[in-house]
């Protein structure tokens, strides 16, 4: 009996010692809480943060995420500037805010082309193709957003001139877009393709085409870290990016599971999300590195939309220091 009890005690002591050793070797950012702001609640370029959080991937990397949705990139940047969020999950066009002095830095190019964003119209609209949009009012999430820039790119693509279309800020959520289409407040809207695919099921709207049909490798998605986070917890940024990349790898290899998770998160049907998955899964970058062509197109967009002053040095707007080696 004595021998048995002693062995049990030694086993318990060994287990405790192993646990303490593991705790002592845990990285400095373990149990770090990060507040993440999303520029759009349902965009496929942005939603991996929700998928990874749901799967526990970010927790595995020592992070406890608090996720908030914002109706447009400019509102997300305002929250980041105010110190309300640590990480911004948005679009490449928001690098222009870095150029203007927003206290943040792009730390990952998350998506290249943008099939996740599309041009949609009311269900009963006479508009059938992109060429029919000349001179029309197009709803976008907010001024200076990626959807705003895409509207102007549409006009440029067809050679309609700077006033070829008029962009109107209506917000980025499903409710204002649905209202705008139902009441014909705008002729078309640029928003997530999943939203328009869902509107097709209810005969509220139709998808005309994804914006990738008239845009190049634009660097459509990007992750941003606040200057405060960069100064105080750089390892937390590395952990977040590692969790993001692991999530995207999972999504590529598990369509059925990803579709179920995304459907539960954004309340679109699994049929819609299955169609959306096939359209968009190839857009995610594999390493978060910034592509020179993407940066060139973004720089051009800043000039065209007068989003940033003077000649820009794009290398000062982002950093790859937090990417996996």
Backbone as numpy.savetxt, mean C-alpha at the origin, in Angstrom:
# Nx Ny Nz CAx CAy CAz Cx Cy Cz
12.08 -42.54 44.54 11.25 -41.34 44.54 12.12 -40.08 44.54
13.14 -40.10 45.37 14.02 -38.94 45.46 14.71 -38.67 44.11
15.18 -39.75 43.47 15.86 -39.59 42.19 14.91 -39.02 41.15
13.68 -39.53 41.13 12.69 -39.06 40.15 12.39 -37.58 40.35
12.21 -37.17 41.60 11.92 -35.76 41.89 13.08 -34.86 41.49
14.29 -35.35 41.80 15.47 -34.53 41.47 15.60 -34.34 39.96
15.33 -35.43 39.21 15.42 -35.31 37.76 14.40 -34.32 37.22
13.20 -34.38 37.81 12.17 -33.44 37.38 12.58 -32.01 37.65
13.20 -31.79 38.85 13.65 -30.46 39.18 14.72 -29.96 38.25
15.67 -30.86 37.90 16.72 -30.46 36.98 16.15 -30.13 35.61
15.15 -30.90 35.19 14.52 -30.63 33.90 13.85 -29.27 33.87
13.17 -28.94 34.96 12.49 -27.64 35.03 13.50 -26.50 35.02
14.60 -26.70 35.82 15.63 -25.67 35.88 16.26 -25.46 34.51
16.51 -26.60 33.80 17.09 -26.50 32.46 16.17 -25.75 31.51
14.87 -26.03 31.61 13.90 -25.36 30.74 13.87 -23.86 31.00
13.91 -23.49 32.30 13.89 -22.07 32.66 15.16 -21.38 32.16
16.30 -22.09 32.33 17.56 -21.52 31.86 17.56 -21.29 30.36
16.98 -22.27 29.63 16.91 -22.14 28.17 16.04 -20.97 27.78
14.91 -20.79 28.51 14.00 -19.69 28.20 14.67 -18.35 28.45
15.40 -18.25 29.59 16.07 -16.99 29.91 17.16 -16.68 28.89
17.85 -17.73 28.44 18.89 -17.51 27.43 18.29 -17.02 26.12
17.13 -17.58 25.75 16.44 -17.16 24.53 15.99 -15.72 24.65
15.43 -15.37 25.82 14.96 -14.00 26.02 16.11 -13.01 25.95
17.25 -13.40 26.52 18.41 -12.51 26.51 18.95 -12.29 25.12
18.78 -13.30 24.24 19.31 -13.18 22.88 18.32 -12.59 21.91
17.08 -12.28 22.36 16.05 -11.73 21.47 16.49 -10.36 20.97
16.13 -9.98 19.73 16.55 -8.70 19.19 15.96 -7.53 19.95
16.61 -6.37 19.81 16.23 -5.20 20.60 14.82 -4.74 20.31
14.28 -5.04 19.11 12.96 -4.53 18.77 11.84 -5.48 19.16
12.16 -6.56 19.92 11.13 -7.51 20.31 10.03 -6.78 21.08
8.80 -7.14 20.78 7.61 -6.57 21.42 7.41 -5.09 21.12
8.02 -4.58 20.09 7.84 -3.18 19.70 6.46 -2.99 19.08
5.75 -1.99 19.52 4.46 -1.64 18.93 4.67 -0.60 17.84
4.17 -0.88 16.64 4.24 0.06 15.54 2.83 0.44 15.11
2.62 1.73 14.93 1.33 2.21 14.41 1.50 2.42 12.91
0.73 1.67 12.14 0.86 1.68 10.68 -0.37 2.35 10.07
-0.13 3.34 9.22 -1.21 4.03 8.53 -1.30 3.60 7.09
-2.50 3.25 6.64 -2.73 2.82 5.25 -3.39 3.95 4.47
-2.86 4.21 3.27 -3.43 5.27 2.44 -4.77 4.88 1.83
-5.05 3.59 1.79 -6.31 3.10 1.23 -6.68 1.82 1.98
-7.96 1.65 2.35 -8.33 0.48 3.15 -8.33 -0.83 2.40
-8.48 -0.82 1.06 -8.67 -2.08 0.33 -7.68 -2.32 -0.80
-6.76 -1.40 -1.04 -5.82 -1.54 -2.15 -4.94 -2.78 -1.98
-4.78 -3.55 -3.06 -3.96 -4.76 -3.01 -2.49 -4.44 -2.79
-2.05 -3.24 -3.14 -0.67 -2.85 -2.91 -0.41 -2.60 -1.43
-1.46 -2.34 -0.68 -1.35 -1.90 0.71 -1.76 -2.99 1.70
-2.70 -3.85 1.29 -3.31 -4.80 2.21 -2.40 -5.92 2.71
-1.22 -6.18 2.10 -0.36 -7.20 2.71 -0.07 -6.97 4.19
-0.09 -5.72 4.64 0.16 -5.46 6.06 -0.92 -6.12 6.90
-2.17 -6.11 6.42 -3.25 -6.76 7.15 -3.12 -8.29 7.09
-2.74 -8.79 5.92 -2.57 -10.23 5.75 -1.49 -10.75 6.69
-0.33 -10.08 6.70 0.76 -10.49 7.57 0.41 -10.39 9.04
-0.36 -9.36 9.39 -0.80 -9.21 10.77 -1.75 -10.34 11.16
-2.67 -10.67 10.25 -3.63 -11.75 10.50 -2.93 -13.10 10.67
-1.89 -13.33 9.89 -1.16 -14.60 9.93 -0.16 -14.68 11.08
0.06 -13.57 11.77 1.03 -13.55 12.86 2.47 -13.42 12.40
2.67 -13.06 11.14 4.03 -12.96 10.60 4.79 -11.80 11.24
4.12 -10.65 11.41 4.82 -9.51 12.00 5.13 -9.78 13.47
4.25 -10.49 14.16 4.53 -10.84 15.56 5.75 -11.75 15.64
5.90 -12.63 14.67 7.06 -13.50 14.63 8.35 -12.70 14.53
8.24 -11.51 13.92 9.40 -10.63 13.79 9.49 -9.62 14.94
8.73 -9.86 16.00 8.82 -9.04 17.20 8.02 -7.76 17.18
7.00 -7.69 16.33 6.23 -6.46 16.19 4.76 -6.67 16.52
4.20 -5.71 17.22 2.77 -5.67 17.49 2.22 -4.48 16.72
1.46 -4.74 15.65 0.99 -3.67 14.77 -0.38 -3.15 15.20
-0.52 -1.84 15.13 -1.81 -1.15 15.27 -2.07 -0.46 13.94
-3.08 -0.93 13.21 -3.27 -0.50 11.81 -4.47 0.43 11.70
-4.27 1.56 11.02 -5.33 2.54 10.79 -5.47 2.82 9.30
-6.70 3.02 8.85 -6.98 3.34 7.45 -7.20 4.83 7.27
-6.68 5.36 6.14 -6.86 6.77 5.81 -7.40 6.87 4.40
-8.20 7.89 4.15 -8.83 8.08 2.84 -7.96 8.86 1.89
-6.76 8.34 1.58 -5.87 9.02 0.64 -4.48 9.18 1.20
-3.50 9.27 0.29 -2.11 9.37 0.69 -1.79 10.64 1.45
-2.39 11.75 1.06 -2.09 13.02 1.73 -2.55 12.99 3.19
-3.68 12.34 3.45 -4.15 12.24 4.84 -3.24 11.33 5.66
-2.73 10.29 5.04 -1.78 9.41 5.73 -0.52 10.19 6.09
-0.02 11.01 5.16 1.18 11.80 5.41 0.93 12.83 6.51
-0.26 13.41 6.53 -0.60 14.36 7.59 -0.52 13.69 8.96
-1.03 12.45 9.04 -0.99 11.71 10.30 0.45 11.39 10.69
1.27 11.05 9.71 2.66 10.74 9.99 3.40 12.00 10.44
3.11 13.13 9.79 3.74 14.39 10.15 3.37 14.81 11.57
2.14 14.49 11.95 1.66 14.84 13.29 2.17 13.88 14.36
2.90 12.85 13.95 3.42 11.88 14.91 2.42 10.83 15.33
1.31 10.72 14.58 0.26 9.76 14.95 0.55 8.35 14.46
1.42 8.19 13.47 1.78 6.87 12.96 3.29 6.76 12.80
3.77 5.51 12.78 5.21 5.26 12.64 5.59 4.86 11.22
4.72 4.06 10.59 4.95 3.54 9.25 3.80 3.95 8.35
4.11 4.45 7.16 3.09 4.76 6.17 3.10 3.72 5.08
1.95 3.14 4.80 1.80 2.11 3.76 1.00 2.75 2.63
1.72 3.23 1.60 1.03 4.02 0.59 1.58 3.86 -0.81
1.66 4.96 -1.54 2.03 4.95 -2.95 3.38 5.63 -3.17
4.00 5.30 -4.30 5.27 5.90 -4.64 5.19 7.41 -4.82
4.04 7.89 -5.25 3.89 9.33 -5.46 4.05 10.13 -4.16
3.92 9.47 -3.03 4.08 10.17 -1.75 5.54 10.51 -1.45
6.47 10.05 -2.30 7.85 10.54 -2.17 7.91 12.05 -2.36
6.93 12.61 -3.08 6.90 14.06 -3.27 6.75 14.79 -1.95
6.06 14.18 -1.00 5.91 14.81 0.32 7.24 14.81 1.07
8.07 13.79 0.84 9.40 13.78 1.43 10.20 14.96 0.89
10.08 15.19 -0.42 10.78 16.31 -1.05 10.33 17.65 -0.48
9.07 17.71 -0.05 8.53 18.95 0.51 8.86 19.12 1.99
9.50 18.11 2.57 9.91 18.25 3.97 9.14 17.42 4.96
8.25 16.54 4.51 7.54 15.66 5.44 8.56 14.82 6.20
8.40 14.67 7.51 9.41 13.98 8.33 9.35 12.46 8.17
9.68 11.98 6.98 9.63 10.55 6.70 10.58 10.24 5.55
10.81 8.95 5.34 11.67 8.49 4.27 11.09 7.20 3.70
11.10 7.07 2.38 10.66 5.82 1.77 11.71 4.75 2.05
11.26 3.57 2.48 12.20 2.51 2.86 11.96 1.22 2.08
10.96 1.21 1.20 10.67 0.01 0.40 9.82 0.39 -0.80
10.24 -0.04 -1.99 9.34 0.02 -3.14 8.57 -1.30 -3.14
7.30 -1.24 -2.77 6.54 -2.46 -2.53 5.89 -3.01 -3.79
5.49 -2.15 -4.72 4.92 -2.61 -5.98 5.42 -1.74 -7.13
5.49 -2.34 -8.33 5.90 -1.61 -9.53 4.69 -1.13 -10.30
4.32 -1.82 -11.39 3.10 -1.45 -12.13 1.88 -1.52 -11.22
0.79 -0.91 -11.66 -0.37 -0.74 -10.76 -1.66 -1.34 -11.29
-1.74 -2.65 -11.52 -3.01 -3.23 -11.94 -4.06 -3.25 -10.84
-3.64 -2.95 -9.59 -4.58 -2.92 -8.47 -5.46 -1.69 -8.51
-5.08 -0.71 -9.33 -5.85 0.53 -9.44 -6.50 0.56 -10.82
-7.75 0.95 -10.87 -8.46 0.94 -12.14 -9.36 2.14 -12.33
-9.85 2.27 -13.54 -10.80 3.32 -13.88 -12.18 2.68 -13.97
-13.09 3.18 -13.16 -14.45 2.64 -13.15 -15.48 3.70 -13.44
-16.63 3.27 -13.89 -17.73 4.19 -14.24 -19.03 3.65 -13.66
-20.07 4.49 -13.59 -21.38 3.98 -13.16 -21.85 2.84 -14.07
-22.64 1.95 -13.52 -23.11 0.78 -14.27 -23.83 1.17 -15.55
-24.63 2.24 -15.49 -25.43 2.64 -16.66 -24.75 3.72 -17.50
-23.47 3.95 -17.28 -22.76 4.99 -18.03 -22.61 4.60 -19.50
-22.68 5.58 -20.39 -22.44 5.30 -21.81 -20.95 5.10 -22.13
-20.08 5.41 -21.16 -18.64 5.27 -21.37 -18.27 3.80 -21.41
-17.61 3.38 -22.47 -17.27 1.96 -22.65 -15.75 1.71 -22.63
-14.96 2.75 -22.96 -13.52 2.57 -23.05 -12.81 3.84 -22.59
-11.52 3.73 -22.35 -10.76 4.87 -21.83 -10.84 6.09 -22.73
-10.85 5.87 -24.04 -10.89 6.99 -24.98 -12.14 7.85 -24.82
-13.19 7.28 -24.22 -14.43 8.03 -24.03 -14.36 9.04 -22.88
-13.24 9.05 -22.15 -13.14 9.89 -20.96 -12.59 11.29 -21.25
-12.31 11.60 -22.49 -11.78 12.93 -22.81 -12.76 14.02 -22.37
-12.22 14.98 -21.59 -13.03 16.10 -21.11 -13.92 15.78 -19.94
-13.81 14.58 -19.37 -14.71 14.15 -18.30 -14.13 14.47 -16.92
-15.01 14.44 -15.90 -14.61 14.60 -14.51 -14.31 13.23 -13.92
-13.12 13.08 -13.34 -12.71 11.79 -12.79 -12.45 11.94 -11.29
-13.15 11.16 -10.50 -12.98 11.19 -9.05 -11.69 10.51 -8.62
-10.96 11.14 -7.68 -9.73 10.58 -7.13 -9.78 10.71 -5.61
-8.85 10.04 -4.93 -8.93 10.04 -3.47 -8.61 11.41 -2.88
-7.50 12.02 -3.31 -7.10 13.32 -2.76 -6.11 13.98 -3.71
-5.93 15.30 -3.62 -4.96 15.98 -4.48 -3.55 15.46 -4.23
-2.80 15.24 -5.30 -1.43 14.76 -5.17 -1.29 13.28 -4.91
-2.41 12.57 -4.85 -2.38 11.13 -4.61 -2.01 10.38 -5.89
-1.78 9.08 -5.74 -1.46 8.27 -6.91 -2.63 8.23 -7.88
-3.86 8.19 -7.35 -5.02 8.19 -8.24 -5.14 9.51 -8.98
-4.80 10.61 -8.32 -4.82 11.92 -8.96 -3.81 11.96 -10.12
-2.60 11.51 -9.84 -1.57 11.48 -10.88 -2.00 10.58 -12.04
-2.63 9.46 -11.72 -3.06 8.53 -12.76 -4.07 9.16 -13.71
-4.94 10.00 -13.16 -5.90 10.70 -14.02 -5.20 11.59 -15.03
-4.18 12.29 -14.60 -3.44 13.16 -15.51 -2.59 12.34 -16.49
-2.10 11.18 -16.03 -1.37 10.30 -16.93 -2.27 9.78 -18.04
-3.51 9.54 -17.71 -4.47 9.09 -18.72 -4.60 10.13 -19.83
-4.75 11.40 -19.43 -4.86 12.48 -20.42 -3.59 12.59 -21.24
-2.46 12.45 -20.61 -1.19 12.55 -21.32 -1.01 11.39 -22.29
-1.42 10.20 -21.86 -1.28 9.00 -22.69 -2.00 9.16 -24.02
-3.17 9.80 -23.98 -3.96 9.96 -25.20 -3.73 11.31 -25.87
-2.81 12.12 -25.33 -2.49 13.40 -25.95 -3.58 14.43 -25.85
-4.30 14.42 -24.75 -5.42 15.35 -24.59 -5.01 16.69 -23.99
-3.77 16.85 -23.60 -3.32 18.10 -23.01 -3.58 18.15 -21.51
-3.07 19.21 -20.85 -3.16 19.31 -19.39 -4.59 19.39 -18.86
-5.52 19.84 -19.68 -6.92 19.93 -19.25 -7.79 18.87 -19.92
-7.14 17.78 -20.34 -7.88 16.72 -21.03 -8.90 16.03 -20.17
-8.63 15.97 -18.86 -9.62 15.49 -17.89 -9.52 16.40 -16.67
-10.56 16.38 -15.85 -10.54 17.13 -14.60 -10.63 16.14 -13.45
-9.64 16.17 -12.55 -9.69 15.28 -11.40 -10.40 15.99 -10.24
-11.23 15.22 -9.54 -12.04 15.76 -8.44 -11.81 14.89 -7.21
-11.35 15.50 -6.11 -11.09 14.75 -4.88 -12.41 14.38 -4.21
-12.65 13.06 -4.06 -13.90 12.61 -3.43 -13.65 11.68 -2.25
-12.38 11.35 -1.96 -12.08 10.43 -0.87 -11.77 9.04 -1.41
-11.08 8.24 -0.57 -10.61 6.94 -1.06 -11.40 5.74 -0.61
-12.38 5.91 0.26 -13.13 4.77 0.77 -14.27 4.35 -0.13
-14.82 3.15 0.08 -15.94 2.66 -0.74 -17.18 3.56 -0.70
-17.49 4.12 0.48 -18.73 4.90 0.62 -18.77 6.13 -0.30
-17.76 7.02 -0.27 -17.82 8.18 -1.16 -17.76 7.82 -2.64
-17.05 6.74 -2.96 -16.97 6.33 -4.36 -18.32 5.80 -4.83
-18.94 4.97 -3.99 -20.28 4.46 -4.33 -21.26 5.62 -4.51
-21.21 6.58 -3.60 -22.12 7.72 -3.69 -21.87 8.54 -4.94
-20.60 8.75 -5.27 -20.26 9.52 -6.46 -20.74 8.87 -7.73
-20.63 7.54 -7.81 -21.07 6.82 -9.00 -22.59 6.78 -9.09
-23.25 6.50 -7.97 -24.71 6.40 -7.98 -25.37 7.71 -8.41
-24.84 8.82 -7.86 -25.44 10.13 -8.14 -24.86 10.78 -9.39
-23.95 10.09 -10.07 -23.29 10.63 -11.26 -22.65 11.98 -10.95
-22.05 12.09 -9.75 -21.36 13.33 -9.39 -20.08 13.48 -10.19
-19.53 12.36 -10.62 -18.36 12.33 -11.51 -18.66 11.34 -12.63
-17.92 11.48 -13.71 -18.13 10.57 -14.85 -17.42 9.24 -14.66
-16.34 9.26 -13.89 -15.55 8.06 -13.64 -14.79 8.25 -12.34
-14.25 7.16 -11.83 -13.45 7.21 -10.60 -12.22 6.33 -10.80
-11.09 6.77 -10.25 -9.90 5.93 -10.21 -9.74 5.44 -8.77
-9.84 4.14 -8.61 -9.72 3.54 -7.28 -9.31 2.08 -7.45
-9.45 1.29 -6.41 -9.00 -0.10 -6.46 -9.87 -0.91 -7.43
-9.22 -1.78 -8.19 -9.95 -2.62 -9.14 -10.92 -3.54 -8.42
-10.54 -4.00 -7.21 -11.43 -4.88 -6.45 -12.77 -4.21 -6.17
-12.72 -2.91 -5.89 -13.96 -2.19 -5.61 -14.87 -2.19 -6.83
-14.31 -1.95 -8.00 -15.13 -1.93 -9.22 -15.62 -3.33 -9.59
-14.81 -4.34 -9.33 -15.26 -5.72 -9.57 -16.42 -6.07 -8.66
-16.39 -5.56 -7.43 -17.51 -5.80 -6.51 -18.75 -5.03 -6.94
-18.54 -3.82 -7.48 -19.67 -3.03 -7.98 -20.33 -3.71 -9.18
-19.55 -4.47 -9.94 -20.12 -5.20 -11.07 -21.11 -6.26 -10.58
-20.81 -6.87 -9.44 -21.71 -7.89 -8.89 -23.05 -7.29 -8.48
-23.04 -6.04 -8.00 -24.27 -5.38 -7.56 -24.82 -4.42 -8.61
-24.17 -4.37 -9.77 -24.58 -3.50 -10.88 -24.63 -2.02 -10.47
-23.60 -1.63 -9.69 -23.44 -0.23 -9.31 -22.37 0.46 -10.14
-21.46 -0.31 -10.69 -20.37 0.28 -11.47 -19.69 -0.78 -12.31
-18.76 -0.31 -13.18 -18.03 -1.22 -14.07 -16.56 -0.82 -14.13
-15.70 -1.80 -14.22 -14.28 -1.55 -14.43 -14.04 -1.38 -15.92
-13.42 -0.24 -16.30 -13.07 -0.01 -17.69 -11.72 -0.63 -18.01
-10.72 -0.33 -17.17 -9.37 -0.86 -17.40 -8.51 -0.54 -16.19
-7.51 -1.38 -15.89 -6.54 -1.02 -14.85 -5.63 0.09 -15.36
-5.09 0.90 -14.45 -4.24 2.01 -14.87 -2.92 1.50 -15.46
-2.56 0.26 -15.17 -1.33 -0.30 -15.75 -1.41 -0.41 -17.26
-2.63 -0.28 -17.82 -2.78 -0.34 -19.28 -2.28 0.94 -19.95
-2.10 2.02 -19.18 -1.57 3.25 -19.78 -0.42 3.86 -18.98
0.03 3.17 -17.94 1.19 3.62 -17.17 2.30 2.57 -17.26
3.51 2.99 -17.05 4.63 2.06 -17.09 4.95 1.50 -15.71
6.22 1.14 -15.52 6.69 0.63 -14.24 6.89 1.81 -13.30
5.81 2.19 -12.65 5.75 3.50 -12.03 6.17 3.53 -10.57
6.46 2.41 -9.94 6.75 2.44 -8.51 5.51 2.82 -7.75
4.44 2.07 -7.97 3.12 2.47 -7.47 2.96 2.36 -5.97
3.67 1.43 -5.35 3.54 1.26 -3.91 4.84 1.50 -3.18
4.76 2.06 -1.97 5.96 2.32 -1.18 5.62 2.30 0.31
6.61 1.93 1.10 6.50 1.99 2.56 7.38 3.12 3.07
6.87 3.85 4.04 7.57 5.01 4.59 7.75 4.86 6.09
8.89 5.29 6.57 9.16 5.31 8.01 9.31 6.74 8.48
8.75 7.04 9.64 8.88 8.39 10.17 10.33 8.64 10.59
10.75 9.89 10.52 12.10 10.24 10.95 12.33 9.88 12.42
11.28 9.99 13.21 11.38 9.65 14.63 11.69 8.17 14.81
11.01 7.32 14.03 11.25 5.88 14.11 12.66 5.54 13.61
13.07 6.22 12.54 14.41 5.99 11.99 15.48 6.29 13.05
15.28 7.35 13.81 16.25 7.75 14.82 16.22 6.86 16.06
15.02 6.41 16.42 14.89 5.71 17.71 14.87 4.19 17.61
14.28 3.64 16.54 14.14 2.18 16.43 14.39 1.70 15.01
15.59 1.87 14.48 15.85 1.41 13.11 15.67 -0.10 12.93
15.92 -0.88 13.99 15.73 -2.33 13.88 14.26 -2.69 13.70
13.37 -1.84 14.21 11.94 -2.09 14.02 11.56 -1.94 12.55
12.22 -1.02 11.86 11.98 -0.85 10.42 12.45 -2.09 9.68
13.63 -2.58 10.04 14.14 -3.80 9.41 13.19 -4.98 9.66
12.68 -5.07 10.86 11.75 -6.16 11.19 10.45 -6.03 10.40
9.97 -4.79 10.25 8.73 -4.59 9.50 8.90 -4.99 8.04
10.00 -4.58 7.44 10.23 -4.93 6.03 10.40 -6.43 5.87
11.11 -7.06 6.81 11.26 -8.52 6.75 9.90 -9.21 6.84
9.04 -8.70 7.73 7.69 -9.26 7.84 6.86 -9.04 6.59
7.03 -7.86 6.00 6.31 -7.55 4.75 6.71 -8.51 3.64
8.01 -8.69 3.45 8.50 -9.56 2.37 8.09 -11.02 2.60
8.12 -11.46 3.84 7.67 -12.82 4.14 6.18 -12.98 3.84
5.41 -11.94 4.13 3.97 -11.97 3.84 3.73 -12.08 2.34
4.42 -11.29 1.56 4.24 -11.31 0.11 4.65 -12.68 -0.45
5.72 -13.26 0.07 6.12 -14.61 -0.36 5.02 -15.62 -0.07
4.41 -15.49 1.10 3.30 -16.38 1.46 2.13 -16.20 0.48
1.81 -14.96 0.19 0.67 -14.68 -0.69 0.88 -15.28 -2.08
2.11 -15.19 -2.59 2.40 -15.75 -3.91 2.18 -17.26 -3.93
2.49 -17.93 -2.84 2.45 -19.40 -2.80 1.11 -19.96 -2.32
0.22 -19.09 -1.82 -1.03 -19.59 -1.22 -2.21 -18.73 -1.69
-2.63 -18.94 -2.92 -3.73 -18.15 -3.46 -5.01 -18.33 -2.67
-5.43 -19.57 -2.46 -6.71 -19.83 -1.82 -6.77 -19.20 -0.43
-5.70 -19.38 0.35 -5.67 -18.83 1.70 -5.66 -17.31 1.67
-4.89 -16.74 0.74 -4.81 -15.29 0.62 -6.17 -14.69 0.24
-6.84 -15.32 -0.70 -8.16 -14.85 -1.14 -9.14 -14.85 0.04
-9.12 -15.89 0.84 -10.02 -15.96 1.99 -9.74 -14.85 3.00
-8.45 -14.64 3.29 -8.08 -13.61 4.26 -8.46 -12.23 3.75
-8.13 -11.94 2.49 -8.44 -10.62 1.93 -9.95 -10.39 1.85
-10.69 -11.44 1.51 -12.15 -11.31 1.43 -12.73 -10.97 2.79
-12.22 -11.61 3.84 -12.70 -11.33 5.19 -12.30 -9.93 5.65
-11.15 -9.45 5.19 -10.66 -8.14 5.62 -11.39 -6.98 4.95
-11.61 -7.12 3.62 -12.21 -5.98 2.91 -13.67 -6.19 2.52
-14.22 -7.35 2.89 -15.64 -7.65 2.70 -16.08 -7.74 1.24
-15.12 -7.96 0.35 -15.46 -8.31 -1.03 -15.61 -9.82 -1.13
-16.40 -10.29 -2.08 -16.62 -11.73 -2.22 -15.32 -12.44 -2.61
-15.25 -13.72 -2.32 -14.08 -14.50 -2.71 -13.94 -14.57 -4.23
-15.05 -14.51 -4.94 -14.99 -14.48 -6.40 -14.28 -13.22 -6.88
-14.63 -12.08 -6.28 -13.98 -10.82 -6.64 -12.49 -10.87 -6.31
-12.17 -11.37 -5.13 -10.77 -11.39 -4.71 -9.95 -12.40 -5.50
-10.58 -13.45 -5.97 -9.88 -14.41 -6.82 -9.52 -13.77 -8.16
-10.44 -13.02 -8.74 -10.16 -12.30 -9.99 -9.09 -11.24 -9.76
-9.19 -10.56 -8.64 -8.23 -9.52 -8.29 -6.83 -10.11 -8.07
-6.77 -11.22 -7.39 -5.49 -11.89 -7.14 -4.77 -12.18 -8.45
-5.48 -12.76 -9.40 -4.86 -13.11 -10.69 -4.36 -11.87 -11.42
-5.06 -10.76 -11.23 -4.70 -9.52 -11.90 -3.48 -8.85 -11.28
-3.29 -9.01 -9.95 -2.35 -8.16 -9.24 -1.16 -8.86 -8.58
-1.18 -10.16 -8.41 -0.16 -10.80 -7.58 1.25 -10.58 -8.13
1.40 -10.40 -9.42 2.73 -10.22 -10.01 3.33 -8.84 -9.81
2.59 -7.91 -9.23 3.08 -6.54 -9.13 4.02 -6.32 -7.95
3.97 -7.21 -6.95 4.76 -7.02 -5.74 6.25 -7.24 -6.01
7.07 -6.34 -5.51 8.51 -6.52 -5.66 8.98 -7.64 -4.73
10.09 -8.27 -5.11 10.60 -9.40 -4.33 11.62 -9.00 -3.27
12.14 -7.77 -3.36 13.18 -7.39 -2.42 13.06 -5.96 -1.89
12.01 -5.24 -2.28 11.76 -3.87 -1.81 12.74 -2.84 -2.38
13.61 -3.24 -3.28 14.58 -2.28 -3.81 13.93 -1.33 -4.82
14.47 -0.12 -4.87 13.90 0.93 -5.71 14.44 0.81 -7.12
13.54 0.68 -8.07 13.90 0.47 -9.47 14.19 1.83 -10.13
15.31 1.97 -10.85 15.64 3.25 -11.48 14.55 3.77 -12.42
13.93 2.86 -13.19 12.86 3.30 -14.09 11.68 3.83 -13.30
11.32 3.16 -12.21 10.23 3.63 -11.36 10.51 5.02 -10.83
11.73 5.22 -10.34 12.10 6.52 -9.79 12.07 7.60 -10.86
12.48 7.26 -12.08 12.47 8.23 -13.17 11.05 8.66 -13.51
10.14 7.69 -13.57 8.74 8.01 -13.87 8.12 8.84 -12.76
8.43 8.49 -11.51 7.91 9.26 -10.38 8.42 10.70 -10.43
9.70 10.85 -10.71 10.29 12.19 -10.79 9.58 13.02 -11.86
9.32 12.40 -12.99 8.60 13.08 -14.06 7.21 13.48 -13.61
6.55 12.61 -12.85 5.19 12.91 -12.38 5.19 14.10 -11.43
6.23 14.22 -10.59 6.30 15.34 -9.66 6.42 16.66 -10.41
7.19 16.64 -11.49 7.35 17.86 -12.30 6.04 18.21 -12.98
5.40 17.21 -13.59 4.17 17.44 -14.34 3.05 17.98 -13.45
2.97 17.47 -12.23 1.89 17.88 -11.33 2.30 18.98 -10.36
3.54 19.45 -10.53 4.06 20.52 -9.68 3.94 20.17 -8.20
4.31 18.91 -7.91 4.20 18.41 -6.54 5.45 18.69 -5.72
6.55 19.00 -6.38 7.79 19.25 -5.66 8.55 20.38 -6.35
9.26 21.20 -5.58 9.96 22.35 -6.17 11.27 21.97 -6.84
11.57 22.59 -7.96 12.89 22.49 -8.59 13.30 21.11 -9.03
14.59 20.99 -9.30 15.18 19.72 -9.73 15.40 18.83 -8.52
14.86 17.63 -8.57 14.91 16.73 -7.42 16.07 15.75 -7.51
16.69 15.50 -6.38 17.64 14.40 -6.24 16.87 13.26 -5.58
16.38 12.33 -6.39 15.52 11.27 -5.89 16.22 10.40 -4.85
17.55 10.32 -4.89 18.28 9.47 -3.96 18.13 9.94 -2.51
17.72 11.20 -2.33 17.55 11.73 -0.98 16.17 11.46 -0.40
15.30 10.86 -1.20 13.91 10.65 -0.77 13.66 9.23 -0.27
14.65 8.37 -0.43 14.46 6.97 -0.01 15.77 6.41 0.52
15.67 5.26 1.17 16.85 4.57 1.67 16.63 3.06 1.56
17.68 2.35 1.17 17.64 0.89 1.14 18.45 0.30 2.31
18.75 1.14 3.30 19.57 0.71 4.43 18.88 -0.30 5.33
17.56 -0.39 5.23 16.81 -1.25 6.15 16.35 -2.56 5.49
16.79 -2.78 4.25 16.41 -3.98 3.52 17.28 -5.16 3.93
16.78 -6.38 3.79 17.59 -7.56 4.12 18.87 -7.59 3.31
19.94 -7.99 3.91 21.23 -8.06 3.22 21.28 -9.27 2.29
